[in-house]
Amino acid sequence: MNNKPIYVTQPSLPLLAEFNTYLEKIWSSKILTNGGEMHQALERELCDYLGVEYVSLFNNGTIALLTAIQALGIKGDVITTPYSFVATAHSLLWNGIKPIFVDIDPISMNMDPNKIEEAITPATTAIMPVHCYGNACDIVAIGDIARKHSLKVIYDAAHAFAVKDHDGRSLLNHGDLSVLSFHATKVFNTFEGGAIVCRTKEMKARIDQLKNFGFVDEVTVAAPGINGKMSEVNAAFGLLQLKTIDSVLSKRKNVACYYRAELSDVKGIKLTEQASFERSNNSYFPLLIMSDFPVSRDELYQRFKEVNIFSRRYFYPLISDFPMYNHLESSSKQNLPVAGEIAKQIICLPIHTELDLEDLERIVTVIRTC
Ligand SMILES: *Cc1c(COP(=O)(O)O)cnc(C)c1O
């Protein structure tokens, strides 16, 4: 039996020769960064492709999150989810903000809007939800709560590239700011990279100053900014990736459809809801391993590993269990029962464009023969 390694994700790379034509342009311009031609072109093309008004590119998603918090002047306490990649909460700590974790909804695995109001303290200034696995948060309920309590909303949209809302418009138009990651493991990548999506020219100017040390012009520094700029090489790679993104998304959808067809009748396995699946970018394929499945989640993870298949337990452990967070009151198990349960059941299957039918059969066979 074929034993080649199957990874949870792999990037879709363009032909190297095609990338070379972009590199030749950069070599002849001798402009390597600081908002050059490639950077400007990628911001424009992303606005068009995503259906948003303003995009500010960054060197990675984490620096974009740090900067989004600064751009809105957020301080004090921020309500967030424990069920995410650790960078979500780290971006708060780096800004001297106390994260307040609220539990997630068992179906969407996103922040449960019914738990937000009771978590608001006098120091709360914002909500930072995550569109986990690219499935939309309850943007309407979260928007209503934010308005009622005058809170800002920053969506960590690292998983939500090209995802639409219920009206078929970009999900990234909701909240005050949305933050994307273009890390190598994401659906759309620039090796490393990220972006903030915003809705006014003034906010875009503020973000662009903050990512460039706070410079307004050659002699004026208006804020203690950071270096968050994306280089021309990364931006060029993004321009090339955008040309194939539709076929990448459709190949991912095919993989997800295959898994759904093959796994929906397996006892003890729970798939995510069909409705959110339809609007998803299929950036991940999460499964819940329930108590009536023949083996535990961790046993299944091991069995995959034994045959060179690398699944991932996203998101386990919860952010609230890491040492820099576990002393917080909101990190208690009693406060986060749903997230605690799902973190024990979750496993993400490999999903990317390089998987062929034989790979998929190998993966499904492991599950079916447990
Ligand atoms: C990937 C990711 C980030 C961080 O993005 P980087 O570009 O790797 O810095 C933040 N939040 C979530 C939910 C992520 O998955």
The ligand as an SDF file (V2000), in Angstrom:
LIG
                    3D

 15 15  0  0  0  0  0  0  0  0999 V2000
   -2.9600   31.9240   11.1220 C   0  0  0  0  0  0  0  0  0  0  0  0
   -3.7580   32.6270   12.1320 C   0  0  0  0  0  0  0  0  0  0  0  0
   -3.3310   33.8480   12.7060 C   0  0  0  0  0  0  0  0  0  0  0  0
   -1.9460   34.3910   12.5400 C   0  0  0  0  0  0  0  0  0  0  0  0
   -1.5770   34.7070   11.2750 O   0  0  0  0  0  0  0  0  0  0  0  0
   -0.0260   34.7570   10.8660 P   0  0  0  0  0  0  0  0  0  0  0  0
   -0.1000   35.2920    9.4600 O   0  0  0  0  0  0  0  0  0  0  0  0
    0.4900   33.3530   10.9240 O   0  0  0  0  0  0  0  0  0  0  0  0
    0.6760   35.6760   11.7920 O   0  0  0  0  0  0  0  0  0  0  0  0
   -4.1980   34.5210   13.5590 C   0  0  0  0  0  0  0  0  0  0  0  0
   -5.4020   34.0230   13.8680 N   0  0  0  0  0  0  0  0  0  0  0  0
   -5.8350   32.8360   13.3700 C   0  0  0  0  0  0  0  0  0  0  0  0
   -7.1900   32.3610   13.7390 C   0  0  0  0  0  0  0  0  0  0  0  0
   -5.0090   32.0910   12.5130 C   0  0  0  0  0  0  0  0  0  0  0  0
   -5.4240   30.9020   12.0640 O   0  0  0  0  0  0  0  0  0  0  0  0
  1  2  1  0
  2  3  1  0
  2 14  2  0
  3  4  1  0
  3 10  2  0
  4  5  1  0
  5  6  1  0
  6  7  2  0
  6  8  1  0
  6  9  1  0
 10 11  1  0
 11 12  2  0
 12 13  1  0
 12 14  1  0
 14 15  1  0
M  END
$$$$
